Amino acid sequence: MPAFPFQNSYSKLPESFYWKQNPTPVANPRLIAANESLAHELGIETNWLQSPEAAEVFAGNAVPDGAEPLAQAYAGHQFGGFSPQLGDGRALLLGEVASAKGRRDIQLKGSGPTPFSRRGDGRSALGPVLREYLLSEAMHALGVPTTRALAAVVTGDTVYRQEGEVAGGVFTRVAASHLRVGTFQYFYAKGDHDSLRTLADYAIERHYPDAATAENPYQALLAAVIEAQAKLIAQWMSLGFIHGVMNTDNCAISGETIDYGPCAFMEGFHPHCVFSSIDRNSRYAWGNQAAMGLWNLSRFAETLLDLLDSDSEKAKLIAETELENYHQQFANEYQARFCAKLGLPLQTGSDFVRVTLETLAEHSVDFTLFFRLLTRFAESGDNAALLALFRDQQAGQDWLKLWQTTVHDQPDATTMQAVNPVRIPRNHQVEAVIQAGYQGDFTPFQRLHAALSAPYEESEEHVPYEAKASPEQMVHETFCGT
């Protein structure tokens, strides 16, 4: 078995942080996909990836030398309600490897039950494995900070889910770490302040080493996490992405997108758009994500209060001051990204961005196609395809005249090309891939993955993946993997 360059550190933390155990073997693992470029980055032999031995490792049937499998403990607010103990109920951290981008976690999802499973089977259906592979790699190609996909395996076992008996799978996820707001909440809820300090010091060392030399390292940690989340959520929104389950246990301290359960990219734009089947009150709608990001960060700040200052009132003031910065940080990033999408200079006021989104919502215009066809219009001057997106073409013409006046007929087409994707993982395309996968056909998966690997590049081959869903193809709900 080739050597993984493991340099584990989480397993050296106190035992209250995790539960050590090996994955539960599966019947007949078969590799569906392996990410050669990511493997190379992680120092894993790429030739080994297609071997039967690799399938055994990525399924959990074999544990590579140097791995220290463990289920991490964490808590979390789920749709506003607090659960003091969640943890990895169907995942195990194999270990960490060194790379040019720093230490990276390698985690198996769907690797069997753990003490945190809460009556679950610890397994994953094949569908969520294919979905997370496609979505996380698409997000990476779009330039969004995200966890990555290293491998996907079909297990040869079946699992029982809402849709009945389906094929099982295991997903290998790579992340800067799996530290979450919920990890801090786990120890905060227990009143375990020593572990909170240990965790905060670990987070600083791993993710924000400059904070260690600050006058108040824990304040610097809070500030860094706030900034990372403000930028991340603004980037999501500029792409029409709806996370769908922004619970505190899915809010990564590193600033990466984590958990691709009931997420979706909008087609017809509306700020109140929701796809998640479990978000019954629209808590995590597209337009609510900025506010929910701040809510999550406020929960994070609560866990750090005793570390920020021994005087509780001073600690609260420090936390409130840092949280107040979130609004401007988010607004700056949001404005910069939408100005770039519209080809406008950065100093252009936010009013035009607001008017644009109101127009798109009123006419339910496809978000991704609108910005890409606007880019093509900026390049060629042909507005027919753009205007065809509007139910009322006069409304489209009125908006276009206002845009031309705003940009003084000199849009920044080069920047627009770089930020407005041609292709996104549309819900109906992902669903078609999943259904084909359940029938044992992974060719649609491979084709869609290839189309999403260069989302900003025009391609005749991938034109079919640009189209929005027809009425009969429309997917109205997306689901958690459990």
HELIX and SHEET records of a PDB file:
HELIX    1   1 TYR A   10  LYS A   12  5                                   3    
HELIX    2   2 GLU A   15  PHE A   17  5                                   3    
HELIX    3   3 GLU A   36  GLU A   41  1                                   6    
HELIX    4   4 THR A   46  GLN A   50  5                                   5    
HELIX    5   5 PRO A   52  ALA A   59  1                                   8    
HELIX    6   6 LEU A  126  LEU A  142  1                                  17    
HELIX    7   7 VAL A  181  LYS A  190  1                                  10    
HELIX    8   8 HIS A  193  HIS A  207  1                                  15    
HELIX    9   9 PRO A  209  THR A  213  5                                   5    
HELIX   10  10 PRO A  217  SER A  238  1                                  22    
HELIX   11  11 THR A  248  ASN A  250  5                                   3    
HELIX   12  12 TRP A  286  ASN A  288  5                                   3    
HELIX   13  13 GLN A  289  LEU A  308  1                                  20    
HELIX   14  14 SER A  312  LEU A  342  1                                  31    
HELIX   15  15 SER A  350  GLU A  362  1                                  13    
HELIX   16  16 PHE A  367  SER A  380  1                                  14    
HELIX   17  17 ALA A  384  LEU A  387  1                                   4    
HELIX   18  18 GLN A  393  THR A  406  1                                  14    
HELIX   19  19 ALA A  413  VAL A  419  1                                   7    
HELIX   20  20 ASN A  427  TYR A  438  1                                  12    
HELIX   21  21 THR A  443  LEU A  452  1                                  10    
HELIX   22  22 VAL A  463  GLU A  466  5                                   4    
SHEET    1   A 2 TYR A  18  LYS A  20  0                                        
SHEET    2   A 2 LEU A  70  GLN A  72 -1                                        
SHEET    1   B 5 ARG A  30  ALA A  34  0                                        
SHEET    2   B 5 ARG A 148  ARG A 161 -1                                        
SHEET    3   B 5 GLY A 164  ALA A 175 -1                                        
SHEET    4   B 5 ARG A 104  LYS A 109 -1                                        
SHEET    5   B 5 ALA A  91  VAL A  97 -1                                        
SHEET    1   C 4 ARG A  30  ALA A  34  0                                        
SHEET    2   C 4 ARG A 148  ARG A 161 -1                                        
SHEET    3   C 4 GLY A 164  ALA A 175 -1                                        
SHEET    4   C 4 SER A 124  ALA A 125 -1                                        
SHEET    1   D 2 GLY A  76  GLN A  78  0                                        
SHEET    2   D 2 GLY A  81  SER A  83 -1                                        
SHEET    1   E 2 PHE A 241  ILE A 242  0                                        
SHEET    2   E 2 ALA A 264  PHE A 265 -1                                        
END                                                                             
